[in-house]
Amino acid sequence: MEICSSELKIGEVAKITSINLDEIPLKLLEMGCLPGNSITLIQVAPFGDPLYFNVNDSHVAIRLETAKEIIVAKL
């Protein structure tokens, strides 16, 4: 079942299946936010934005609207 990365719960691990290249900043791609890599939600900021993820052993803060463009499959 594929969902947006913004729908993950804290501690859930998933695999990135697809991304919207037009909406994802190049910096996130360079940090490993690519299809096939694992992603784990670590923490959510108090007002729900940004979301803190572990993407291939890199800790990354991703804005909510950007996280909605990353499609994942739960493991």
Secondary structure, 3 states (H helix, E strand, C coil): CEEEHHHCCCCCEEEEEEECCCCCCHHHHHCCCCCCCEEEEEEECCCCCCEEEEECCEEEEECHHHHCCEEEEEC
